[in-house]
Amino acid sequence: MINNIGREHGLKLGDIDALQGRAVEIHKNLQARRKTDIGFYNLPYDKKLFKDVLLLSKELTDRFDNLVVLGIGGSSLGGRAVFNGLCHPYHNLLPRDKRKGLRVFFCDNIDPDSFSPLLKTLNLKKTVFNVITKSGGTAETVAQFLVINDLLKKRLGRKYRNHIVITTDPVKGPLRKIAADECFNSLPVPPNVGGRYSVFSAAGLFPSAMAGVDIKKLLAGARQMDETVGASDIWKNPTYMSAILQYLAYQRGKNISVIMPYSNALRDFAEWYIQLWAESLGKRVNLKGAVVNAGTTPIKAIGTTDQHSQLQLYTEGPYDKIITFIEVKKFDNKIPIPEIYKDVDGVGYLGGHTMDELFKAEQMATKIALAKKGRMNYTITIPEINPFTIGQLLFFFEVQTAFAGGLFEINPFDQPGVEEGKNLTYGIMGKRGYEKMTAEIKDQSKRRDKQYIIGEDRG
């Protein structure tokens, strides 16, 4: 029996087995809390939410051509991951009769040089805006909402209300009040579901349904994964095993976690994972209040693209990374490579193969090359990309992250570091109640060193 996984920088099976006792306790804690304060577990089972999302999406799909999602972080990344994972790669370029749903645009940044041109490009009479912020007070999203609210009023008059859907807390928050006062269509995000865990709430489901994604199968995949990961035995629970590999790698100095799907459709899934992992596990203090500055840095790499941008570092750079490959067994398209230029060395050998055959060969070669260099990596395989498997994959990584929080002994459901930046922004912008922050900013401004602006024209 092999007792070591890898060589000098690998793991021993005994290291994994030693965590079984802790795994049982973490599992019990998560299962107990899913009934109270960890709500993401229950979202795939919410029949009322599913019906409400489906009903509203069907009504609006018949009336509009475009959906603009206004949200940031978890209010956007989950929907983007599903949209780009399951819709045609050039969905927005297709004519209406060639795609299942609306064209969808995700505005997850308040950069005015990207937001303004979109508003000037779209036909507002045929556009609906989904404003997503669980708290109802996210500065970036509220700013976007104020802009489009005013613009729609001026362009469309009384009908502007039909062009806005608010997704926020079901009871409280400023946008919940505005939605009620203005009679906007609205959907809820449960109070016990954090933004980065909200992909199976209305935050992720509504944009997906509007794009034509089969959200029934998406939720079915999540429920099936919930059954699969219901065991406390780490050798029978793939999410727990994945989290343990990440944790043990971290203990051995591997403080960078690379997610590398071999699929362009999973490009934005990787972005979603980065927020989930970074915001959940990057914590200054542990559950006992001790300063630990925990967390591995997540990095996105896409096969085969980043074999030509990052792989050199991974194979010969510092031994500080663990790489998670996501492999797709079956692709929808096979492109034969023509058998031409056979007599040209370095070209003709590809003829007679297919593009997906080369794609898979590249992935296998990358894994082998890393293993030969003693670089930690493991592979998660899905049979194909469809709503069911994407639902499985999303739920898999949510549970993995929650379990990893137990291993690191930190709270994976808060984000105090983000709140500090938000509060300082409120102070700069003059929000009532943040006068101390305003004073702090002014004090810091007086102490700043001279600024240097690159490219300033002094002529």
C-alpha positions in Angstrom: 0.0 0.0 0.0 1.3 3.5 -0.9 1.6 5.6 2.2 2.7 8.8 0.5 0.9 11.0 -2.0 3.7 12.7 -4.0 7.3 13.0 -2.8 9.0 15.7 -0.7 6.2 18.2 -1.1 3.3 15.7 -1.0 1.2 14.3 1.8 1.0 11.1 3.8 -2.2 9.2 4.0 -1.8 9.3 7.8 -2.0 13.1 7.7 -5.4 12.9 6.1 -6.7 10.2 8.4 -5.6 12.2 11.5 -8.2 14.8 10.6 -11.2 12.3 10.7 -12.1 13.2 14.3 -12.1 16.9 13.6 -14.1 16.3 10.4 -16.9 14.6 12.4 -17.2 17.5 14.8 -17.2 20.1 11.9 -19.8 18.0 10.1 -22.1 17.9 13.1 -21.8 21.7 13.6 -22.6 22.4 9.9 -25.5 20.1 9.8 -27.0 21.6 13.0 -26.5 25.1 11.8 -28.0 24.6 8.4 -31.4 24.7 10.2 -30.6 28.2 11.6 -27.9 30.5 10.5 -26.3 28.7 7.5 -29.0 29.1 4.9 -27.3 28.2 1.7 -27.8 24.5 2.3 -31.5 25.0 2.1 -31.8 27.1 -1.0 -32.0 24.2 -3.5 -35.1 23.0 -1.6 -37.0 26.2 -1.6 -40.0 25.5 -3.8 -41.7 28.9 -3.3 -38.6 30.7 -4.4 -38.3 28.5 -7.5 -41.9 29.2 -8.5 -41.7 33.0 -7.8 -38.5 33.3 -9.9 -39.9 31.2 -12.7 -43.2 33.1 -12.8 -41.6 36.5 -12.9 -38.9 35.5 -15.4 -41.5 34.1 -17.8 -43.6 37.3 -17.5 -40.6 39.6 -18.2 -39.0 37.5 -20.9 -41.9 38.1 -23.2 -41.7 41.9 -22.8 -38.0 42.7 -22.9 -34.9 42.0 -25.0 -32.2 42.8 -22.5 -31.5 42.2 -18.8 -28.9 44.4 -17.0 -27.7 43.0 -13.7 -26.6 45.7 -11.2 -24.7 44.0 -8.4 -21.2 43.4 -7.1 -19.3 40.5 -5.5 -21.7 37.7 -4.6 -24.6 39.6 -6.1 -23.1 39.2 -9.6 -20.4 36.5 -9.7 -22.8 33.6 -9.1 -25.2 34.6 -11.9 -22.2 35.3 -14.2 -20.8 31.8 -13.5 -24.1 30.2 -14.4 -24.7 32.4 -17.4 -21.3 31.9 -19.0 -21.2 28.3 -18.0 -24.5 27.3 -19.6 -25.4 29.8 -22.3 -23.9 29.9 -25.8 -20.5 31.4 -25.6 -21.7 34.2 -27.9 -25.2 34.3 -26.4 -25.6 38.1 -26.6 -24.7 38.2 -30.3 -27.3 35.7 -31.3 -30.7 36.8 -32.7 -33.6 36.3 -30.4 -34.9 33.2 -32.3 -31.5 31.5 -31.9 -31.3 31.9 -28.1 -33.6 30.8 -25.3 -33.6 34.0 -23.2 -32.7 37.7 -23.0 -29.4 39.2 -23.7 -27.8 39.6 -20.2 -25.2 42.2 -19.1 -23.5 42.1 -15.7 -22.5 45.5 -14.5 -20.3 44.6 -11.5 -18.2 47.7 -11.5 -19.0 51.4 -11.2 -16.3 52.5 -13.6 -18.1 55.3 -15.4 -16.3 54.6 -18.7 -17.9 51.2 -18.9 -21.3 51.9 -17.3 -22.3 55.0 -19.3 -21.5 53.5 -22.7 -23.8 50.5 -22.0 -26.7 52.7 -21.0 -26.2 54.7 -24.2 -26.0 51.5 -26.3 -29.1 49.7 -25.1 -32.7 50.4 -26.1 -34.0 51.2 -22.6 -37.6 50.6 -23.7 -36.7 46.9 -24.2 -34.4 46.6 -21.1 -35.1 45.5 -17.6 -32.7 46.1 -14.7 -32.2 43.7 -11.8 -30.8 45.5 -8.8 -29.2 43.1 -6.4 -27.9 43.9 -2.9 -28.8 41.8 0.1 -28.3 44.7 2.5 -30.0 47.2 0.3 -27.2 49.6 1.0 -24.2 48.5 -1.1 -22.8 51.9 -2.2 -21.8 50.8 -5.8 -25.2 49.1 -6.5 -27.2 51.9 -5.0 -25.4 54.4 -7.0 -26.1 52.5 -10.2 -29.8 52.2 -9.1 -30.1 55.9 -8.6 -28.7 56.6 -12.0 -30.9 54.2 -13.9 -34.0 55.1 -11.8 -33.6 58.8 -12.8 -32.8 57.9 -16.4 -35.8 55.6 -16.8 -38.1 58.2 -15.3 -37.0 60.8 -17.8 -37.1 58.4 -20.8 -40.2 56.3 -20.0 -42.4 58.3 -17.6 -44.8 56.3 -15.4 -43.8 53.0 -17.1 -40.3 53.1 -15.6 -41.4 50.9 -12.6 -41.9 48.0 -15.0 -38.2 48.1 -15.9 -36.8 47.5 -12.4 -36.6 44.3 -10.3 -35.2 44.6 -6.8 -33.5 41.6 -5.2 -32.7 42.3 -1.5 -33.5 41.3 2.1 -37.1 40.2 2.4 -38.0 42.6 5.3 -35.4 45.3 6.0 -33.0 47.6 4.2 -33.4 50.8 2.2 -34.1 49.1 -1.1 -36.8 46.9 0.5 -38.5 50.1 1.6 -38.1 51.7 -1.8 -39.4 48.6 -3.6 -42.5 48.6 -1.4 -43.1 52.4 -1.8 -42.5 52.3 -5.6 -44.3 49.0 -6.2 -41.3 47.5 -8.0 -41.2 43.8 -8.7 -38.9 42.3 -6.1 -37.4 39.0 -4.9 -35.8 38.1 -1.6 -32.4 37.0 -0.4 -32.8 35.1 2.9 -31.1 36.9 5.9 -29.1 33.8 6.8 -27.5 33.6 3.3 -24.3 35.6 2.6 -23.8 37.2 -0.8 -21.0 34.8 -1.8 -23.2 31.8 -0.9 -26.3 33.2 -2.7 -26.0 31.6 -6.2 -29.0 29.4 -5.5 -31.1 32.3 -4.2 -32.9 34.8 -6.4 -29.6 36.6 -6.8 -28.4 33.8 -9.1 -31.5 32.1 -10.2 -33.4 35.1 -11.6 -30.7 36.3 -14.1 -30.1 32.6 -15.0 -33.8 32.0 -15.7 -34.0 35.3 -17.7 -31.1 34.0 -19.9 -33.0 30.8 -20.6 -31.1 28.5 -18.2 -33.0 25.5 -16.9 -32.9 26.4 -13.2 -35.0 23.3 -12.3 -32.1 21.1 -13.4 -29.6 23.5 -11.8 -31.3 23.1 -8.4 -31.6 19.3 -8.9 -27.9 19.1 -9.3 -27.3 21.0 -6.1 -29.7 18.7 -4.2 -28.0 15.7 -5.6 -24.6 17.0 -4.4 -26.0 17.7 -1.0 -26.9 14.0 -0.7 -23.4 13.0 -2.0 -21.6 15.1 0.6 -23.8 14.1 3.5 -21.3 11.7 5.1 -18.9 12.7 7.9 -16.4 10.1 6.6 -13.7 12.1 4.8 -13.0 9.2 2.4 -16.7 9.1 1.4 -17.2 12.9 1.2 -15.4 14.5 -1.8 -16.0 18.1 -0.6 -14.4 17.4 2.8 -11.5 15.6 1.2 -10.9 18.6 -1.1 -11.0 21.0 1.8 -8.6 18.8 3.7 -6.1 18.7 0.9 -6.2 22.5 0.8 -5.8 22.8 4.5 -2.9 20.3 4.7 -1.2 22.0 1.8 -1.5 25.3 3.7 0.1 23.8 6.8 3.1 22.9 4.6 3.6 26.4 3.2 1.3 26.1 0.1 -0.5 29.4 0.7 -1.7 29.9 -2.9 -4.7 27.9 -4.2 -4.9 27.8 -8.0 -8.2 26.8 -9.6 -7.6 25.7 -13.2 -10.6 24.5 -15.2 -10.0 23.1 -18.6 -13.0 24.7 -20.1 -13.7 28.2 -21.3 -17.3 27.8 -20.0 -15.9 27.6 -16.5 -13.9 30.8 -16.7 -16.4 32.9 -14.7 -17.0 29.9 -12.4 -13.3 30.3 -11.4 -14.0 34.0 -10.7 -16.9 33.0 -8.4 -14.6 30.5 -6.6 -12.0 33.2 -6.0 -14.4 35.4 -4.1 -16.0 32.5 -2.2 -12.6 31.2 -1.0 -10.8 34.6 -0.4 -13.7 36.3 1.4 -14.6 33.3 3.5 -11.2 32.2 4.7 -9.0 35.3 4.7 -9.4 36.2 8.4 -7.2 38.1 10.9 -8.5 36.3 14.0 -9.8 32.7 14.7 -12.9 31.7 16.5 -11.1 32.2 19.9 -10.1 35.8 19.0 -6.4 35.0 18.5 -4.6 36.7 15.6 -3.8 34.1 13.0 -4.0 36.0 9.6 -5.3 32.9 8.0 -6.1 32.2 4.4 -4.7 30.9 1.1 -4.7 33.3 -1.9 -6.9 32.0 -4.7 -5.7 32.4 -8.3 -7.6 31.7 -11.5 -5.9 29.9 -14.4 -7.6 28.6 -17.5 -6.4 25.6 -19.5 -4.9 25.7 -22.0 -4.6 29.5 -22.1 -2.6 29.9 -18.9 -0.2 27.1 -19.7 1.4 29.9 -21.8 1.3 32.5 -19.1 1.5 31.0 -15.6 2.7 27.4 -15.9 6.4 28.3 -15.9 6.0 29.8 -12.5 4.0 26.8 -11.2 6.5 24.2 -12.4 9.8 26.0 -11.5 8.9 28.8 -9.1 8.3 28.6 -5.3 6.8 25.5 -3.8 3.9 27.6 -2.4 0.9 26.4 -4.5 -1.7 23.7 -4.6 -3.5 23.4 -8.0 -7.1 22.2 -8.4 -7.8 21.0 -12.0 -11.4 20.8 -13.2 -11.7 18.3 -16.0 -14.7 18.0 -18.4 -14.9 14.5 -19.9 -17.3 15.2 -22.8 -17.5 18.4 -24.9 -20.4 19.3 -27.1 -18.2 20.0 -30.2 -15.6 18.0 -31.9 -13.4 19.8 -34.5 -11.3 17.5 -36.7 -7.9 18.8 -37.5 -7.3 18.4 -41.3 -4.5 16.2 -42.5 -2.6 18.8 -44.5 1.0 19.9 -44.6 2.0 16.4 -43.6 5.5 17.1 -44.9 6.0 20.2 -42.7 7.8 19.2 -39.5 6.0 20.4 -36.4 2.7 20.9 -38.2 1.7 17.7 -39.9 1.6 15.5 -36.8 -1.6 17.2 -35.6 -3.6 16.1 -38.7 -6.1 13.3 -38.1 -6.7 14.3 -34.5 -9.4 16.5 -33.1 -9.3 19.7 -31.2 -10.8 18.2 -28.1 -8.3 15.4 -28.3 -5.5 17.9 -28.2 -7.2 19.8 -25.4 -7.3 16.7 -23.2 -3.7 15.8 -24.1 -2.6 19.3 -23.0 -4.4 18.8 -19.6 -2.9 15.4 -19.0 0.6 16.7 -19.9 0.3 19.6 -17.6 -0.7 17.4 -14.6 2.2 15.0 -15.3 4.7 17.8 -15.7 3.6 19.3 -12.4 3.7 15.9 -10.6 7.2 15.3 -12.0 8.4 18.5 -10.4 6.8 17.6 -7.1 4.0 20.3 -7.4 0.8 19.5 -5.4 -2.2 19.1 -7.6 -5.5 17.1 -7.8 -8.4 16.9 -10.2 -12.1 17.2 -9.9 -13.9 15.6 -12.9 -17.4 16.3 -14.2 -18.9 14.2 -17.1 -20.0 17.2 -19.1 -21.3 20.8 -18.7 -25.0 21.1 -18.3 -27.4 22.7 -15.7 -27.3 19.6 -13.5 -23.5 19.3 -13.3 -23.0 23.1 -12.8 -25.5 22.9 -9.9 -23.4 20.1 -8.5 -20.1 21.9 -8.9 -21.3 25.2 -7.3 -22.8 23.4 -4.3 -19.6 21.3 -4.0 -17.4 24.4 -3.6 -19.8 26.1 -1.2 -19.7 23.1 1.2 -16.0 22.7 0.7 -15.5 26.3 1.8 -17.8 26.1 4.8 -16.0 22.9 5.9 -12.6 24.5 5.4 -13.6 27.3 7.8 -13.9 24.6 10.5 -10.5 23.2 9.7 -8.9 26.7 9.9 -11.0 27.5 13.0 -12.3 30.7 11.6 -15.7 32.1 10.6 -16.2 31.5 6.9 -19.5 33.5 6.9 -18.4 37.1 7.8 -16.1 39.7 6.1 -14.9 42.3 8.7 -12.1 43.4 6.4 -14.5 44.4 3.7 -16.7 46.3 6.1 -13.8 48.6 7.1 -13.4 49.7 3.5 -17.2 50.2 3.1 -17.3 52.4 6.3 -14.5 54.5 5.1 -16.2 55.0 1.7 -19.4 56.1 3.6 -17.3 58.6 5.4 -15.8 60.0 2.2 -19.2 60.3 0.6 -20.8 62.0 3.6 -23.2 59.3 4.7 -25.0 60.2 7.9 -23.7 58.4 11.0 -20.2 58.1 9.6 -18.8 61.5 10.6 -15.9 59.9 12.5 -14.8 58.2 9.3 -15.1 61.5 7.5 -12.8 63.1 10.1 -10.3 60.2 9.9 -10.1 60.6 6.1 -9.5 64.3 6.3 -6.7 63.7 8.8 -5.1 61.0 6.6 -5.3 63.3 3.6 -3.3 66.0 5.4 -0.5 63.5 6.0 -0.3 62.1 2.5 2.9 62.4 0.6 3.0 64.2 -2.7 1.2 62.4 -5.5 2.8 61.6 -8.8 0.5 61.3 -11.8 1.9 59.4 -14.8 1.2 60.9 -18.1 0.0 64.4 -16.9 0.2 67.0 -19.6 2.1 70.0 -18.2 2.5 71.7 -21.6 
